[in-house]
């Protein structure tokens, strides 16, 4: 299997602090040895690792804040399933973290949603 078995997070809302600490326990089986990962240089591996963690952190955030998923669906597409909303928000969060200027240029509405509700992690009430 190439799936992630366990992830434990540092209790912080500061992403850079979390990434620079040893608070992440990221356990995989064969993922580290796949050509798509092992062929990368150290800088690219670091970037890929951060993108993977951002994806996982976003999914955990959405699990504990279903109201954000509801808001995403009502904002962008009322007919999308929750699963589609998770995928859409997770991709937007990874893009926001990796290349925020690009996301802002191609989709300012999603950029602003991720910036104000997901990245800050504030309580959302309607």
N, C-alpha and C positions, 0 to 999 in steps of 0.2 A: 504494500500500500504506500502511496505517496501523500497520505493525508496528514494533517496536523493532529497530533494526539492531545496536546495540552498546552494551554497558554495561561500564564499568571501575570497580572499587571501590577505595576507600581501604583500605589494610591495617590496619584497626582493628576491634575488636569492639564499640566504643562507637557505638551508632547515632546519638546526638546529635552526636558529633564528626564522623561521616561526613557527616551531613546538613548540617552547618554549614560544611564545607570545600568546596573546589573539586575534590575528588578524584573526583567522579562525572562521567563522560562519558556523557550520555544522548542518543542520536542517534535521532531519529524522522524520518519523512517528513512525513506530513500530520496526525499526531496532535495537534500543538499547535493546529491550526486547525479542528479539529472543533468544532461548536457545543457539544457536551457538555463541552468543556474551555475554549474561548475565551469562553463566556458566563459563566464563573465570575469572581468578583472575585479580587484577588491572594491574599487569605488562603485562599480555597477552593482556588485553584490550588496553593498551597503544600501544603495538606493532601492534595490528590489526588496530587501529585507524590510526597510521602512515602509514601502508601499504595502507589503503583505501585512505588517502590523497595523497600519492605518486602516486597511480593509477589515481586519478582525476587530479592532477597537470600535469602528463604526457599527459593525453588526452587533456588538455587545451593547453599545449605547442605544441602538434602535430596539433591542430586545427589552430594555428597561424603560424605554420611553415610547410606547406605542402611539402616543398622541402626535409625535413628530411624523410618524409614517402616515397617519391620517391627514395631517396638515399637508404633507408632500402630495398625496393623492388629490386632495381638494384643490391644491394650487396648480398642479401640472396636468393631471389626467384622472378624472373621477372614475374612469372605467378600469384603471390598472389594478392588478391584484396586489396584495401586500408583498408577495414575493418579488414581483416586478419593481415595486417601489423600493424594496431593500436593495436590489441589484442596482437600480438607477441611482439611489442616494449614495451607495457605497462607491460606485464608479466616480460620481461627482466629487466625493470626499477625497478619494485618492488623487484625482486630477487637481483638486484644490490644493492639496498638500504638495504635489509634485510640480505643477506648473499653474499657479494661481492666475497669472496674467492671461494665459491662454484660455483657461476656463472662463474668465471674465469677458474675454473678447468674443468667444463663440456662444456663450449662454449666460448673460449677466443675471438672469432670474435665478438660475440654479446656483451660481456663484454666491449671490447674496443670501440665499436660503442656507447653504452650507456654512457660510461665514457667520451668520447670526444665530442659527439654531443648533447646528451640529458641532462646529469647531469650538464654540464657546461653551456648549453643554449646559446652557441655562435652562431653568425650568420653563416649560412652555404651557401656558394656560390660555384658553380661549374664552 
